[in-house]
Amino acid sequence: MLEPLKDPSYFRRVFVENGVPTGPNGFDWDLIALHDEMDAAGLLRPVEAAE
């Protein structure tokens, strides 16, 4: 399910359904698991508050 999403042209077809990023092949991300994986990989950074 994830392999096709590595292709940028395929990934551009991802859409949001019911608040969840969903691939054209029906794969949807578990946002908590995605956050935890990105945090563990050091890919998250704080966002500065808007004034």
C-alpha positions in Angstrom: 0.0 0.0 0.0 2.8 2.4 0.8 5.2 1.6 -2.1 3.2 3.6 -4.8 3.2 6.7 -2.6 7.0 6.9 -3.0 6.3 8.1 -6.6 5.9 11.9 -6.4 3.2 12.0 -9.2 1.2 9.3 -7.4 1.7 11.1 -4.0 0.3 14.3 -5.4 -3.0 12.5 -5.7 -3.4 12.1 -2.0 -6.5 13.8 -0.6 -8.1 14.5 2.8 -11.2 12.4 3.6 -13.0 13.0 6.9 -9.9 14.8 8.1 -7.5 12.0 7.3 -4.9 12.0 4.5 -5.9 9.2 2.1 -4.0 7.8 -0.9 -5.7 7.1 -4.2 -5.3 3.4 -3.4 -7.5 3.8 -0.3 -4.6 3.8 2.2 -5.2 6.2 5.1 -2.7 7.4 7.6 -3.1 6.9 11.4 -2.2 10.5 12.3 -1.1 9.5 15.9 1.3 6.8 14.5 2.5 9.2 11.8 3.3 11.9 14.5 5.0 9.4 16.7 7.2 8.0 13.8 8.1 11.6 12.7 8.9 12.6 16.3 11.1 9.5 16.8 12.9 10.3 13.5 13.5 13.9 14.6 11.4 15.3 11.7 9.2 17.5 13.9 10.0 21.1 14.9 8.2 23.7 16.9 6.0 26.2 15.1 6.4 29.8 16.1 3.2 31.4 17.3 1.6 34.0 15.0 1.4 37.5 16.3 
